[in-house]
Amino acid sequence: MRARSLAIAVLATLHVSGCVLVDTIEDPQLQSMEDGATSAESGIDAEDEVLDTSVELDSGSPEDTSIEDAPSEADSPADSLAVDDASEIGVADSSGPETTLTDSGGIDSATPDVSGDTGGTAVDSAAPGDTGSVPDVAGDAAVCAASAVRCSGALLQRCNAARTGWEDVATCATAALCLVSGPTGCASPACNVGDKRCTGATLERCNSGRTGWEVVATCATAEVCLASGSSACGSPVCSVGDKRCTGTGTTLERCNSGRTGWDVVGTCATAELCVASGSSACASPVCNVGDKRCTGSTLERCNAGRTGWEVVATCVTADLCLVSGSSACASPVCSVGGTRCTGATLEQCNAGRTGWDVVATCATTELCAASSSSGCVAPACATGDKRCIGAGLERCNAGRTGWEPVATCITPELCAASTAAGCTAPVCAVGERRCSGSVAQVCNAGRTGWTDVETCKAPKTCGGGGVAGVCGGCSGAAPGPTMVNLGTACIDATEVTQAQYNQFLIAKGADVSGQPAVCASNSTYAPLTGVLGCPTGIYDPTGKANYSVLCVDWCDAVAFCSWAGKRLCGKVGGVAAEDFTDDSTSEWARACSPSGVLSSYPYGPTYDPNACWGADAGGGWPAVATKATCVGSASPYSSVFDMSGLSDEWVNSCNEFGDCKARGGNNLSAEANLQCGSFITVPRMVKGGGVSFRCCATP
């Protein structure tokens, strides 16, 4: 009975004080304490007195769950918690170690459950409302401390009066809401099972302990966080900053801040002017409906979207593009580069091909040539101009495009366009010749005057051959002996003398140029002296002035004759050397005759030992032309001396070995070698003591 009275006293105290349990513990882990702890030192027994103080739980809200009396057999509020001044409230978890709460709210260690129950469940075998006598536990270990409370899962329990076990006080909504520290009791749930909510863009759900909220997901925006319905993050309709054109394409919209749909930004003039990208605005119309323009030669109109221009047509030129009026391309008046003549005026198609521009005014209508590259043709001549084309006299025609014939002169040279008459009279006849001093002249091709043909050189003279205007004859004053004209050839009357040869040496000096190629090695024209056959003193141009020059080679003789305007005697006609084996064409052999017919001797067919200077005539070496009988019998051959004897004479007749003929014999020759046909051969570069020479020329 005393135990029941204690319980009543405690219950009365609880109700008077108005204490209730509130949820002040947010961490469920604080609810798990060591189970079964009791205080062996408390010395609690059945005789302890009831304290007049209550266990103050909290002054929380009215919704908090208060510790209620444990049920009893009599279902009386008095059958509840019994405590004394040293009691504790023990809290045991049904699945773990037991924890205890002192009457001041503090938790300390309790004596382990002496019943040996380690599962964390109540060990009192008596029912929570048992009103039997309280066992005397003075000599036994208590199961729990007086007034101790504990949570067993969602059950809030307290140590029974006998301290032999635990009795249920209340069933909390969840184990996490069962509180034994701080304010004790069942805390009010923060939320209901299955509840969800959105905190801004964060989707949360009630946690399993119903103590608060846990994050499920973070949505793109607060607006797509859906706590009801599917309770999830809705997919954004669009992205931040997205814009679009809708409707007929003229409405510009942008994604709203919640990304749940679109807000209208503006209405553009055309769908094409709605620009969702870039600046995202309604572009200003480039042009108005129906507008047209010309861009160069291109005719354009405003396109349907008013964003720009579309090509209507490409005109031939920009000038033919017409925006006003018919708004079309006009037909060109003329072709590109086209030209035409209007009288003497040259016109050209203008750049726009709309008409003609004046290019130039030509000198005459006939000179306007639209088809030519130049247009105005340059006048071929001036009005009144004359000219000669060959022998033809022409004048400029009226159109100045060319020439028209006036007359034909005798020769082109007689056409005198600058004179009034135009054609002049000829000065001479075709082929007419004349002498102007020593110059032979002929009428020029144009018959306007005379052309020099030749300046006659001695021995020739102009007209000397009996033909006017022709160099001929042998009467000219040439160096060397006087020449005799034999008709077919001219020949020196005598052999070249030492005085005459000395003139040549003085004139030439050291110059040995101009010789034939075969004489290239001939380095001096001086006669050889001081050797056998050419003793010292044999060449004495002062003491032996009229003696034949001896000791000269064939090349020296050629050089002298060339210097004198003559040539070494050779073939008749003077064109080439005489035939080495045929005297019939030899100029020298023909001269060695009485009258031009080949003969044995110059004076006749019969040998006369005293007629010429040979061995039979005494063998002396006299001056030239000292034997008056050593000549031909008829003129002009009677003027040619010493063709037999005196000295052998070089002629232009050499063989391939360089051996050249020396004709006529010398002062030591016998009869056989004094004949006109006799000769010796001597190498051309040998300067022999018995060899001299004479020159020939063509009359």
Secondary structure per residue as TSV (DSSP state, phi and psi in degrees):
chain	resnum	aa	ss	phi	psi
A	1	M	-	360.0	-36.5
A	2	R	H	-62.4	-38.1
A	3	A	H	-61.9	-41.4
A	4	R	H	-64.2	-41.2
A	5	S	H	-65.0	-33.8
A	6	L	H	-65.1	-41.9
A	7	A	H	-63.6	-39.7
A	8	I	H	-65.0	-43.0
A	9	A	H	-60.5	-44.3
A	10	V	H	-64.3	-42.4
A	11	L	H	-62.2	-40.6
A	12	A	H	-63.1	-41.9
A	13	T	H	-60.8	-42.5
A	14	L	H	-61.7	-44.4
A	15	H	H	-68.6	-38.0
A	16	V	H	-65.6	-43.5
A	17	S	H	-68.7	-22.0
A	18	G	T	71.6	19.1
A	19	C	-	-72.2	141.4
A	20	V	-	-133.8	159.8
A	21	L	-	-89.9	137.0
A	22	V	-	-127.7	157.8
A	23	D	-	-87.1	97.6
A	24	T	-	-113.7	-0.5
A	25	I	-	-103.9	115.3
A	26	E	-	-92.9	-18.5
A	27	D	-	-99.0	109.4
A	28	P	G	-60.8	-21.1
A	29	Q	G	-65.8	-23.5
A	30	L	G	-69.4	-12.2
A	31	Q	G	-80.8	-15.5
A	32	S	-	-95.3	111.4
A	33	M	-	-125.0	171.5
A	34	E	-	-66.6	126.7
A	35	D	T	-85.7	148.4
A	36	G	T	81.7	10.1
A	37	A	-	-77.7	132.9
A	38	T	-	-132.1	166.1
A	39	S	-	-104.8	106.8
A	40	A	T	-72.1	-21.1
A	41	E	T	-87.1	-6.4
A	42	S	S	-72.1	-27.5
A	43	G	-	64.4	34.6
A	44	I	-	-74.8	137.1
A	45	D	-	-140.1	178.3
A	46	A	T	-70.3	-13.2
A	47	E	T	-92.6	-1.6
A	48	D	-	-63.0	150.3
A	49	E	-	-87.1	154.5
A	50	V	-	-79.7	131.0
A	51	L	-	-70.6	150.6
A	52	D	S	-92.2	11.6
A	53	T	-	-108.1	156.9
A	54	S	-	-112.7	163.9
A	55	V	-	-82.6	109.3
A	56	E	-	-81.2	118.5
A	57	L	-	-90.9	-54.4
A	58	D	-	177.7	157.9
A	59	S	-	-103.8	42.4
A	60	G	-	-70.3	-168.1
A	61	S	-	-72.5	160.4
A	62	P	T	-61.9	-19.8
A	63	E	T	-77.1	-12.5
A	64	D	S	-67.2	149.1
A	65	T	B	-84.5	125.4
A	66	S	-	-88.9	154.0
A	67	I	-	-68.9	121.2
A	68	E	-	-100.1	161.2
A	69	D	-	-62.6	141.2
A	70	A	-	-69.6	144.3
A	71	P	-	-63.6	149.2
A	72	S	-	-132.4	172.0
A	73	E	T	-60.9	-36.6
A	74	A	T	-87.3	0.6
A	75	D	-	51.1	44.6
A	76	S	-	-109.1	140.5
A	77	P	T	-60.4	-20.2
A	78	A	T	-73.3	-20.0
A	79	D	S	-83.9	71.9
A	80	S	S	-136.7	-144.7
A	81	L	-	-71.0	130.0
A	82	A	-	-114.8	126.1
A	83	V	-	-133.8	164.3
A	84	D	-	-133.2	-171.2
A	85	D	T	-69.6	-13.1
A	86	A	T	-115.8	16.6
A	87	S	-	-80.4	158.8
A	88	E	E	-126.0	157.0
A	89	I	E	-102.9	115.5
A	90	G	E	-96.0	137.7
A	91	V	E	-116.9	119.9
A	92	A	-	-116.2	139.0
A	93	D	-	-95.7	136.8
A	94	S	T	-68.6	-15.3
A	95	S	T	-118.5	2.5
A	96	G	S	-149.9	-171.0
A	97	P	-	-65.0	153.9
A	98	E	-	-86.2	144.1
A	99	T	E	-121.8	155.3
A	100	T	E	-124.5	152.6
A	101	L	E	-123.9	123.6
A	102	T	E	-72.5	170.0
A	103	D	T	-67.5	-16.6
A	104	S	T	-94.5	6.9
A	105	G	S	93.7	-5.5
A	106	G	-	-83.8	151.9
A	107	I	-	-111.5	127.0
A	108	D	-	-133.0	179.9
A	109	S	-	-75.5	141.8
A	110	A	-	-115.9	161.1
A	111	T	-	-70.0	137.3
A	112	P	-	-57.8	152.5
A	113	D	-	-62.2	115.2
A	114	V	T	-70.6	-16.6
A	115	S	T	-70.9	-8.0
A	116	G	-	79.0	7.5
A	117	D	-	-79.0	112.1
A	118	T	-	-103.7	8.8
A	119	G	S	-87.6	-4.9
A	120	G	S	82.8	13.1
A	121	T	S	-99.2	163.4
A	122	A	-	-62.3	138.1
A	123	V	-	-103.2	-5.6
A	124	D	-	-72.9	123.5
A	125	S	-	-78.3	-15.5
A	126	A	S	-80.9	150.8
A	127	A	-	-67.2	156.0
A	128	P	T	-58.8	-27.9
A	129	G	T	-101.7	16.8
A	130	D	-	-63.2	127.8
A	131	T	-	-105.9	14.5
A	132	G	S	-64.3	176.5
A	133	S	-	-68.4	150.9
A	134	V	-	-82.1	124.6
A	135	P	-	-65.0	150.5
A	136	D	-	-84.0	114.6
A	137	V	-	-107.5	18.8
A	138	A	S	-62.3	-37.0
A	139	G	S	-95.2	-2.3
A	140	D	S	-111.6	160.3
A	141	A	-	-78.2	132.8
A	142	A	-	-75.4	147.0
A	143	V	S	-75.0	-36.3
A	144	C	S	-148.7	167.5
A	145	A	-	-83.4	148.2
A	146	A	T	-57.7	136.1
A	147	S	E	69.7	6.0
A	148	A	E	-69.0	144.0
A	149	V	E	-125.5	154.4
A	150	R	E	-152.8	164.5
A	151	C	E	-110.3	128.4
A	152	S	E	-116.2	93.8
A	153	G	T	66.8	-123.7
A	154	A	T	-91.3	-1.1
A	155	L	E	-85.8	130.8
A	156	L	E	-95.8	120.9
A	157	Q	E	-122.6	159.6
A	158	R	E	-135.0	156.8
A	159	C	E	-67.2	132.2
A	160	N	-	-71.5	174.0
A	161	A	T	-64.3	-32.9
A	162	A	T	-84.1	-7.4
A	163	R	S	63.7	25.6
A	164	T	S	-98.3	-7.6
A	165	G	S	-180.0	-164.2
A	166	W	E	-119.7	144.6
A	167	E	E	-126.9	142.6
A	168	D	E	-68.7	135.5
A	169	V	E	-104.0	-45.4
A	170	A	E	-159.0	157.1
A	171	T	E	-109.0	114.1
A	172	C	-	-79.2	165.5
A	173	A	S	-61.5	-39.6
A	174	T	S	-145.9	162.0
A	175	A	G	-58.9	-34.9
A	176	A	G	-67.5	-19.2
A	177	L	G	-91.5	-2.8
A	178	C	E	-85.3	117.3
A	179	L	E	-114.4	132.5
A	180	V	-	-124.1	-8.9
A	181	S	S	-113.2	151.3
A	182	G	S	63.9	-140.1
A	183	P	S	-63.1	131.9
A	184	T	-	-107.7	157.8
A	185	G	E	129.9	-161.8
A	186	C	E	-98.1	119.3
A	187	A	-	-76.6	151.3
A	188	S	-	-69.8	138.3
A	189	P	-	-62.3	138.9
A	190	A	S	-72.8	-23.0
A	191	C	S	-162.5	175.6
A	192	N	-	-104.2	153.2
A	193	V	T	-56.1	130.4
A	194	G	T	88.5	-9.2
A	195	D	-	-65.2	145.0
A	196	K	E	-135.5	155.5
A	197	R	E	-152.9	163.0
A	198	C	E	-113.2	125.5
A	199	T	E	-109.4	97.2
A	200	G	T	63.5	-125.8
A	201	A	T	-90.6	3.5
A	202	T	E	-94.1	123.4
A	203	L	E	-89.6	123.4
A	204	E	E	-124.4	157.8
A	205	R	E	-134.1	157.2
A	206	C	E	-64.8	130.7
A	207	N	-	-73.4	170.8
A	208	S	T	-63.3	-29.1
A	209	G	T	-85.9	-5.2
A	210	R	S	59.7	25.3
A	211	T	S	-90.5	-14.8
A	212	G	S	178.0	-156.2
A	213	W	E	-119.8	146.1
A	214	E	E	-123.1	146.7
A	215	V	E	-74.1	129.7
A	216	V	E	-97.5	-44.6
A	217	A	E	-164.1	159.4
A	218	T	E	-110.8	114.9
A	219	C	-	-81.7	166.8
A	220	A	S	-61.4	-40.8
A	221	T	S	-145.3	166.3
A	222	A	G	-62.6	-31.7
A	223	E	G	-70.6	-25.4
A	224	V	G	-97.4	9.7
A	225	C	E	-85.3	115.8
A	226	L	E	-114.4	104.9
A	227	A	-	-82.1	-25.9
A	228	S	S	-102.0	170.4
A	229	G	T	70.9	-123.4
A	230	S	T	-71.0	-12.2
A	231	S	-	50.4	62.0
A	232	A	E	-152.2	-178.4
A	233	C	E	-84.3	121.7
A	234	G	-	-73.0	149.2
A	235	S	-	-71.0	133.9
A	236	P	-	-63.3	138.1
A	237	V	S	-68.9	-28.8
A	238	C	S	-154.5	174.1
A	239	S	-	-101.7	157.3
A	240	V	T	-58.3	128.0
A	241	G	T	88.4	-6.6
A	242	D	-	-64.2	144.7
A	243	K	E	-136.2	156.9
A	244	R	E	-153.3	162.0
A	245	C	E	-112.2	127.4
A	246	T	E	-129.2	-170.1
A	247	G	T	68.1	-129.2
A	248	T	T	-82.3	8.6
A	249	G	T	97.8	-3.2
A	250	T	T	-95.5	-12.5
A	251	T	E	-91.6	122.7
A	252	L	E	-96.6	122.0
A	253	E	E	-123.1	157.5
A	254	R	E	-134.1	154.8
A	255	C	E	-63.6	130.6
A	256	N	-	-72.3	171.0
A	257	S	T	-62.8	-30.0
A	258	G	T	-86.8	-4.1
A	259	R	S	62.1	25.5
A	260	T	S	-97.4	-5.6
A	261	G	S	176.8	-161.2
A	262	W	E	-121.9	141.7
A	263	D	E	-108.5	140.9
A	264	V	E	-74.7	128.2
A	265	V	E	-97.5	-42.1
A	266	G	E	-172.9	169.0
A	267	T	E	-116.4	118.7
A	268	C	-	-86.9	163.6
A	269	A	S	-65.3	-39.5
A	270	T	S	-140.9	163.1
A	271	A	G	-60.9	-36.0
A	272	E	G	-68.1	-22.0
A	273	L	G	-88.2	-3.1
A	274	C	E	-84.2	112.3
A	275	V	E	-111.3	103.4
A	276	A	-	-82.2	-21.5
A	277	S	S	-100.6	172.1
A	278	G	T	65.2	-124.5
A	279	S	T	-70.3	-14.9
A	280	S	-	52.3	70.0
A	281	A	E	-152.6	177.0
A	282	C	E	-84.1	116.7
A	283	A	-	-71.0	149.1
A	284	S	-	-72.6	139.3
A	285	P	-	-60.6	134.9
A	286	V	S	-73.6	-31.7
A	287	C	S	-153.8	174.2
A	288	N	-	-104.5	153.8
A	289	V	T	-56.1	130.4
A	290	G	T	89.6	-9.6
A	291	D	-	-65.1	146.9
A	292	K	E	-135.4	156.3
A	293	R	E	-156.5	163.8
A	294	C	E	-112.4	124.9
A	295	T	E	-110.5	98.8
A	296	G	T	64.1	-124.3
A	297	S	T	-94.3	5.2
A	298	T	E	-95.1	123.5
A	299	L	E	-88.6	123.9
A	300	E	E	-126.6	157.2
A	301	R	E	-133.2	159.4
A	302	C	E	-66.2	129.9
A	303	N	-	-74.4	170.4
A	304	A	T	-60.7	-34.2
A	305	G	T	-82.9	-5.0
A	306	R	S	61.1	23.0
A	307	T	S	-90.6	-11.9
A	308	G	S	174.4	-155.2
A	309	W	E	-119.2	145.0
A	310	E	E	-119.5	146.9
A	311	V	E	-74.1	130.5
A	312	V	E	-97.1	-44.9
A	313	A	E	-163.3	158.1
A	314	T	E	-111.7	114.4
A	315	C	-	-79.9	164.5
A	316	V	S	-63.4	-41.4
A	317	T	S	-140.3	166.2
A	318	A	G	-63.9	-34.5
A	319	D	G	-69.3	-21.3
A	320	L	G	-90.6	1.2
A	321	C	B	-87.5	116.4
A	322	L	-	-112.7	113.9
A	323	V	-	-84.4	-38.7
A	324	S	S	-86.5	167.8
A	325	G	T	69.7	-122.3
A	326	S	T	-74.1	-12.6
A	327	S	-	50.5	61.5
A	328	A	S	-149.0	-174.9
A	329	C	B	-93.8	126.0
A	330	A	-	-79.1	153.4
A	331	S	-	-75.5	138.7
A	332	P	-	-68.3	144.1
A	333	V	S	-77.9	-30.6
A	334	C	S	-149.5	174.8
A	335	S	-	-94.0	156.3
A	336	V	T	-59.2	128.4
A	337	G	T	76.3	1.8
A	338	G	-	-65.9	141.6
A	339	T	E	-130.2	159.7
A	340	R	E	-154.6	160.6
A	341	C	E	-112.9	128.1
A	342	T	E	-113.8	93.8
A	343	G	T	68.1	-127.6
A	344	A	T	-90.3	2.0
A	345	T	E	-90.4	124.5
A	346	L	E	-93.3	125.1
A	347	E	E	-120.9	152.4
A	348	Q	E	-132.4	142.9
A	349	C	E	-59.1	129.3
A	350	N	-	-70.9	169.1
A	351	A	T	-59.8	-34.4
A	352	G	T	-84.4	-5.7
A	353	R	S	61.0	29.5
A	354	T	S	-97.6	-8.4
A	355	G	S	176.7	-161.6
A	356	W	E	-116.8	139.9
A	357	D	E	-111.0	142.8
A	358	V	E	-74.5	126.3
A	359	V	E	-96.8	-46.3
A	360	A	E	-164.2	162.5
A	361	T	E	-112.2	115.6
A	362	C	-	-77.0	163.7
A	363	A	S	-64.2	-38.9
A	364	T	S	-141.2	165.6
A	365	T	G	-60.8	-39.4
A	366	E	G	-66.1	-23.0
A	367	L	G	-87.8	-3.1
A	368	C	B	-85.7	109.9
A	369	A	-	-121.1	91.7
A	370	A	T	-63.3	-27.7
A	371	S	T	-83.6	-9.5
A	372	S	S	-91.1	160.0
A	373	S	S	-68.2	-28.4
A	374	S	S	-86.9	-20.5
A	375	G	S	81.7	-81.6
A	376	C	B	-87.5	117.4
A	377	V	-	-76.4	137.2
A	378	A	-	-63.4	138.0
A	379	P	-	-58.1	134.7
A	380	A	S	-70.4	-22.8
A	381	C	S	-164.5	171.2
A	382	A	-	-100.2	152.6
A	383	T	T	-55.7	127.6
A	384	G	T	90.5	-8.1
A	385	D	-	-66.6	148.1
A	386	K	E	-127.8	158.2
A	387	R	E	-155.0	164.5
A	388	C	E	-114.3	127.8
A	389	I	E	-115.6	102.2
A	390	G	T	64.6	-130.1
A	391	A	T	-89.1	-1.6
A	392	G	E	-85.8	130.2
A	393	L	E	-95.0	126.0
A	394	E	E	-126.8	159.0
A	395	R	E	-131.6	158.4
A	396	C	E	-66.5	133.1
A	397	N	-	-77.1	173.4
A	398	A	T	-63.1	-35.6
A	399	G	T	-83.2	-3.5
A	400	R	S	61.5	24.5
A	401	T	S	-91.8	-12.4
A	402	G	S	178.6	-157.9
A	403	W	E	-120.6	151.1
A	404	E	E	-126.1	143.6
A	405	P	E	-70.2	146.2
A	406	V	E	-117.4	-47.8
A	407	A	E	-159.3	166.3
A	408	T	E	-120.3	116.6
A	409	C	-	-80.4	168.5
A	410	I	S	-63.8	-44.0
A	411	T	S	-135.8	158.8
A	412	P	G	-56.6	-37.8
A	413	E	G	-67.3	-21.9
A	414	L	G	-87.6	-1.1
A	415	C	B	-83.9	114.3
A	416	A	-	-117.9	90.2
A	417	A	T	-65.1	-25.8
A	418	S	T	-79.8	-9.8
A	419	T	S	-96.6	161.0
A	420	A	S	-69.0	-37.6
A	421	A	S	-71.6	-33.4
A	422	G	-	88.5	-55.8
A	423	C	B	-107.3	132.9
A	424	T	-	-103.2	161.3
A	425	A	-	-77.3	146.7
A	426	P	-	-69.9	147.6
A	427	V	S	-82.4	-34.6
A	428	C	S	-147.8	173.8
A	429	A	-	-93.5	159.4
A	430	V	T	-61.5	126.9
A	431	G	T	81.1	-3.3
A	432	E	-	-65.0	138.7
A	433	R	E	-123.0	159.2
A	434	R	E	-159.6	164.7
A	435	C	E	-107.1	134.1
A	436	S	E	-118.2	87.5
A	437	G	T	69.8	-126.4
A	438	S	T	-89.8	3.6
A	439	V	E	-98.5	125.1
A	440	A	E	-85.7	130.5
A	441	Q	E	-126.8	158.5
A	442	V	E	-135.8	151.0
A	443	C	E	-62.9	130.3
A	444	N	-	-70.5	168.7
A	445	A	T	-62.3	-32.0
A	446	G	T	-84.8	-6.4
A	447	R	S	62.1	27.9
A	448	T	S	-96.4	-8.8
A	449	G	S	173.6	-159.2
A	450	W	E	-114.0	146.1
A	451	T	E	-117.3	129.1
A	452	D	E	-64.5	130.0
A	453	V	E	-99.4	-46.0
A	454	E	E	-161.9	141.9
A	455	T	E	-94.7	114.4
A	456	C	-	-69.0	132.9
A	457	K	-	-113.9	142.2
A	458	A	T	-56.3	140.0
A	459	P	T	-85.5	-1.5
A	460	K	-	-78.7	154.9
A	461	T	E	-133.6	158.4
A	462	C	E	-69.9	120.7
A	463	G	T	82.0	-0.4
A	464	G	T	-64.5	-20.3
A	465	G	T	-91.8	5.1
A	466	G	S	93.0	2.2
A	467	V	S	-116.1	125.0
A	468	A	T	-63.9	137.2
A	469	G	T	74.9	15.7
A	470	V	-	-129.1	133.3
A	471	C	E	-74.2	128.9
A	472	G	E	-164.4	-175.1
A	473	G	-	75.5	179.8
A	474	C	S	-132.2	22.5
A	475	S	-	-90.6	-0.8
A	476	G	S	-71.8	154.2
A	477	A	-	-83.8	81.0
A	478	A	-	-95.2	157.4
A	479	P	S	-60.1	153.4
A	480	G	S	89.9	-169.4
A	481	P	S	-63.9	159.0
A	482	T	-	-66.3	141.2
A	483	M	E	-96.8	151.6
A	484	V	E	-114.5	128.1
A	485	N	E	-86.6	113.2
A	486	L	-	-97.7	7.2
A	487	G	S	95.4	-63.1
A	488	T	S	-85.7	-18.2
A	489	A	-	-160.8	156.6
A	490	C	E	-108.0	141.8
A	491	I	E	-140.1	147.0
A	492	D	E	-60.7	139.9
A	493	A	S	-67.0	-29.1
A	494	T	S	-136.7	174.2
A	495	E	-	-69.9	156.0
A	496	V	-	-66.0	131.3
A	497	T	B	-88.6	166.9
A	498	Q	H	-65.7	-34.9
A	499	A	H	-66.7	-42.8
A	500	Q	H	-65.5	-39.5
A	501	Y	H	-68.3	-32.6
A	502	N	H	-64.3	-35.1
A	503	Q	H	-60.2	-38.9
A	504	F	H	-63.1	-45.2
A	505	L	H	-62.7	-39.4
A	506	I	H	-65.7	-42.4
A	507	A	H	-66.6	-39.0
A	508	K	H	-84.9	-33.4
A	509	G	T	61.4	-130.3
A	510	A	T	-89.5	0.2
A	511	D	-	-75.8	114.7
A	512	V	-	-115.9	20.1
A	513	S	T	-75.0	165.4
A	514	G	T	85.5	5.6
A	515	Q	-	-78.5	159.1
A	516	P	-	-61.1	161.0
A	517	A	G	-60.8	-33.2
A	518	V	G	-69.2	-11.3
A	519	C	G	-107.9	18.1
A	520	A	T	-60.4	-26.0
A	521	S	T	-88.2	-1.7
A	522	N	-	-77.5	108.0
A	523	S	-	-99.7	-7.1
A	524	T	-	-153.8	145.3
A	525	Y	-	-95.8	-3.3
A	526	A	S	-67.0	138.7
A	527	P	-	-62.3	149.6
A	528	L	-	-80.6	135.9
A	529	T	-	-140.6	162.8
A	530	G	S	81.6	14.7
A	531	V	B	-129.4	171.5
A	532	L	T	-62.1	129.1
A	533	G	T	91.6	-25.5
A	534	C	B	-132.7	69.8
A	535	P	-	-68.4	163.2
A	536	T	T	-59.6	134.6
A	537	G	T	94.8	-6.6
A	538	I	S	-68.2	-27.8
A	539	Y	-	-108.3	108.8
A	540	D	-	-141.3	84.0
A	541	P	T	-62.4	-14.8
A	542	T	T	-92.7	-53.7
A	543	G	T	-74.6	-26.9
A	544	K	T	-122.6	49.1
A	545	A	T	-59.0	-37.1
A	546	N	T	-101.3	12.5
A	547	Y	S	-88.5	152.0
A	548	S	B	-61.5	141.3
A	549	V	-	-77.5	127.7
A	550	L	-	-117.8	176.3
A	551	C	S	59.7	37.1
A	552	V	-	-117.7	147.0
A	553	D	-	-90.7	177.5
A	554	W	H	-60.1	-38.2
A	555	C	H	-67.6	-36.0
A	556	D	H	-63.5	-40.1
A	557	A	H	-66.3	-42.1
A	558	V	H	-61.5	-42.7
A	559	A	H	-65.6	-41.2
A	560	F	H	-63.0	-49.2
A	561	C	H	-60.4	-38.1
A	562	S	H	-66.2	-41.5
A	563	W	H	-62.4	-34.7
A	564	A	T	-83.7	0.9
A	565	G	T	82.4	18.0
A	566	K	-	-123.0	-163.0
A	567	R	E	-149.9	159.0
A	568	L	E	-68.1	134.9
A	569	C	-	-58.8	133.9
A	570	G	-	-143.9	-127.8
A	571	K	B	-78.8	147.8
A	572	V	T	-56.3	132.9
A	573	G	T	101.2	-16.8
A	574	G	S	69.8	14.0
A	575	V	S	-84.2	-36.7
A	576	A	S	-142.6	178.5
A	577	A	-	-70.3	154.8
A	578	E	-	-72.0	155.2
A	579	D	-	-63.9	132.9
A	580	F	S	-64.3	-26.0
A	581	T	S	-117.8	3.0
A	582	D	-	-126.8	109.8
A	583	D	G	-81.7	-9.8
A	584	S	G	-65.4	-22.6
A	585	T	G	-106.9	9.0
A	586	S	B	-85.7	124.4
A	587	E	H	-60.6	-42.3
A	588	W	H	-66.0	-42.8
A	589	A	H	-65.3	-36.2
A	590	R	H	-69.2	-34.5
A	591	A	H	-70.1	-24.9
A	592	C	S	-87.0	68.8
A	593	S	S	-158.1	161.6
A	594	P	S	-69.4	-37.0
A	595	S	S	-147.1	25.1
A	596	G	S	98.9	-4.6
A	597	V	S	-100.7	134.7
A	598	L	-	-52.7	134.1
A	599	S	-	-141.8	164.9
A	600	S	S	-69.8	-36.8
A	601	Y	B	-135.2	159.0
A	602	P	T	-65.3	-29.0
A	603	Y	T	-91.3	-13.3
A	604	G	B	159.8	-175.6
A	605	P	S	-79.6	-14.2
A	606	T	S	-109.1	138.5
A	607	Y	-	-69.9	132.8
A	608	D	-	-121.8	109.8
A	609	P	T	-61.8	-20.3
A	610	N	T	-106.3	-0.2
A	611	A	T	-69.0	-35.3
A	612	C	S	-132.3	167.6
A	613	W	B	-81.8	95.2
A	614	G	S	-129.5	-168.0
A	615	A	G	-64.4	-34.3
A	616	D	G	-74.6	-15.0
A	617	A	G	-93.2	10.8
A	618	G	T	113.4	-12.6
A	619	G	-	70.9	9.8
A	620	G	-	-74.4	169.2
A	621	W	-	-121.1	86.0
A	622	P	-	-90.4	-178.9
A	623	A	-	-73.0	168.7
A	624	V	T	-70.6	154.2
A	625	A	T	57.4	33.8
A	626	T	-	-98.4	-6.8
A	627	K	-	-107.8	99.9
A	628	A	T	-66.4	-19.2
A	629	T	T	-85.8	-11.2
A	630	C	S	-90.9	60.0
A	631	V	S	-142.8	174.9
A	632	G	-	-75.8	164.4
A	633	S	S	-87.2	-17.8
A	634	A	S	-127.0	150.6
A	635	S	T	-71.8	144.8
A	636	P	T	-89.3	2.4
A	637	Y	G	-66.6	-21.6
A	638	S	G	-70.1	-6.3
A	639	S	G	-101.9	4.2
A	640	V	-	-106.2	119.2
A	641	F	-	-105.2	152.2
A	642	D	-	60.8	36.4
A	643	M	S	-74.7	-13.5
A	644	S	S	-124.4	131.1
A	645	G	B	78.1	-168.1
A	646	L	S	66.5	-70.3
A	647	S	S	-148.2	144.1
A	648	D	E	-64.8	146.1
A	649	E	E	-122.2	127.6
A	650	W	E	-62.4	138.8
A	651	V	E	-130.0	163.7
A	652	N	E	-81.6	76.3
A	653	S	E	-155.5	102.1
A	654	C	E	-129.7	150.0
A	655	N	-	-93.5	-177.0
A	656	E	T	-69.1	-12.7
A	657	F	T	-92.6	-1.6
A	658	G	S	87.9	12.5
A	659	D	E	-92.3	131.3
A	660	C	E	-119.0	151.7
A	661	K	E	-75.2	144.0
A	662	A	E	-129.3	113.8
A	663	R	E	-98.1	161.7
A	664	G	S	88.7	-8.5
A	665	G	-	73.9	177.7
A	666	N	-	-133.3	-170.4
A	667	N	T	-67.8	-10.4
A	668	L	T	-109.1	3.9
A	669	S	-	-81.3	147.1
A	670	A	-	-83.6	-179.4
A	671	E	G	-54.9	-46.6
A	672	A	G	-60.1	-31.2
A	673	N	G	-94.3	3.9
A	674	L	G	-101.4	1.9
A	675	Q	S	-75.5	158.8
A	676	C	T	-63.8	-28.2
A	677	G	T	-90.6	-5.2
A	678	S	-	-81.5	150.7
A	679	F	E	-161.1	161.7
A	680	I	E	-119.2	160.0
A	681	T	E	-112.6	133.0
A	682	V	E	-133.5	135.6
A	683	P	E	-53.9	137.4
A	684	R	T	-61.9	-23.0
A	685	M	T	-96.7	9.0
A	686	V	-	-91.8	130.4
A	687	K	-	-100.1	93.4
A	688	G	-	-89.3	152.5
A	689	G	T	-73.1	-23.7
A	690	G	T	-105.4	12.3
A	691	V	E	-114.1	130.5
A	692	S	E	-127.0	-157.4
A	693	F	E	-165.0	164.7
A	694	R	-	-137.5	165.2
A	695	C	E	-113.4	157.4
A	696	C	E	-122.3	168.5
A	697	A	E	-154.3	159.0
A	698	T	-	-91.9	125.9
A	699	P	-	-70.1	360.0
